[in-house]
Amino acid sequence: MQTVKLSTKQDKELVALLKEGSHQAFEELYVRYKDRLMYFCKQIMKDKNSAYDIVHDVFLQILKTHEFLNPELSFWGYLQTLAQNRILNEFKRFDVHSRFAQHIIMNGKDSNNQTENQIIDEDYTILFNNLIESLSPRQKEIFQMSRIQGLTYKEIAEQMQISVETVREHVSLALKKIKKLLVQHADIHVKL
């Protein structure tokens, strides 16, 4: 019955309840905004799986920091800001090939630094392969199926005979580990 009552409340009231630790308020806000946020993220990311990971991360962030929420601010606006920041971080951390291409375009095809560029590209490839190798065997297998082979979470789940949610969790954990390790190797980016 309490869920029915919560569905009639305004965002501001729900955020105030969430700030006090109400799990039902969180669930109501999640139901209200998850599809809208998913659509927002898919429009930018152009990839359903990546968009889902962003939405998942945003709502986890809300759960972890609920006591700092400001009920007077737009909850939707706050969700958008969190999502945009996560998306920007994704682009910064995983768009290595795009940066390399931009570098080549800016310096011309016949750049005097062609050998240096090849070395940097090889460094990125080795680093990325090492990061994938550092994953647990299950995470590595699922990550490769998702991100390298391009299979959907559903296809992976069917092949491995596990739930789609388990696939999502493995990919999410793998991405977090890779992101954390990439931050430690930010010095490669300086060479570009």
Secondary structure as GFF3:
##gff-version 3
##sequence-region A 1 192
A	DSSP	alpha_helix	2	7	.	.	.	ID=ss1
A	DSSP	alpha_helix	11	19	.	.	.	ID=ss2
A	DSSP	alpha_helix	23	45	.	.	.	ID=ss3
A	DSSP	alpha_helix	48	64	.	.	.	ID=ss4
A	DSSP	three_ten_helix	66	68	.	.	.	ID=ss5
A	DSSP	alpha_helix	75	94	.	.	.	ID=ss6
A	DSSP	alpha_helix	96	107	.	.	.	ID=ss7
A	DSSP	alpha_helix	114	133	.	.	.	ID=ss8
A	DSSP	alpha_helix	137	143	.	.	.	ID=ss9
A	DSSP	pi_helix	144	148	.	.	.	ID=ss10
A	DSSP	alpha_helix	153	160	.	.	.	ID=ss11
A	DSSP	alpha_helix	164	184	.	.	.	ID=ss12
A	DSSP	alpha_helix	187	191	.	.	.	ID=ss13
###
